[in-house]
């Protein structure tokens, strides 16, 4: 191995070790700074807590004629579906059968 090759190899090895050492040291310092900042914030909030931010206010947008019509349509449809859902269909059938039976009896009495 010649002088130039040995010199360049040693320089490369030394530079790599130096770079990695400085990089590791920098990362450790950044991590320590972040932890110290976090601990400082925790202690500051214990001694002098910040007031809670106010609740956001709901935004109210005026509705137009089309939206009012849609809302009314939806309420009507909801009422109709609720009425259909809550109807006792057995009673409706029995009432219809009674009415038809009464009409048939009247027709039979009228023919006799």
Residue pairs with C-beta under 8 A, 6 or more apart in sequence:
1 9
63 71
